[in-house]
Amino acid sequence: MEMEMLAFKLHKETITAEDYIAWAHQMLENNIVSPSLKIIAALTPNTNLFEIEAYFRKALKEIGLVLPIIEPNSRATIALLANDILRANDDAQLAQLANEIFHIVAD
């Protein structure tokens, strides 16, 4: 998960444990490593969200990242979702992605 999308979901309070875990995996795949990132990547989706958020804040400090400003995140999130639409495997996934874009624009 891209940092812009993660920041947008944080802002909209729609973030899930899966989002944090996907973000940590992507960071590690991009050779960005920290102790807290490794912990987040090893967690399961049923881990308490407050626990994951504590590790997320630690990870941001460890790797020197700051959450981006939200307005550009809306546009970046829409672009990422549109890209995902192009790769959607089925109608249900396509509908979910389109619905996410709709809610971003409506907000």
Residue, then its C-alpha position, 0 to 999 in steps of 0.5 A: m500500500e502506498m503511503e499516500m493511500l495509507a495517510f488518506k485512510l488514516h485521515k478518513e478513519t477507514i484504515t484496517a490492520e490489513d492496510y498497515i500490514a500491506w504498507a509494512h510489506q511494501m516498505l520492506e520490499n522497497n528495502i526500507v527496514s526498521p525494527s517496527l516495520k518488521i514487527i508490523a509485517a509479521l502481525t496478523p489482520n486480527t491484531n488489535l489496531f491500537e497495537i499496530e498503530a503504536y508500531f506504525r508511529k514508531a516505524l515512521k520515526e525509525i525511518g524518518l517519514v512524515l505523513p503527507i498532507i491529505e489533499p494531494n493524498s486524495r488525488a494520489t489515492i484516486a490514481l492508485l485505485a484507478n490503476d487497481i481497476l485496470r488490474a481488477n480480476d472480477d466484477a466484485q473487486l471492480a465495484q469495490l474499487a469504483n465505490e472507494i473512488f466515489h466516496i473519496v470524491a463525495d467527501 
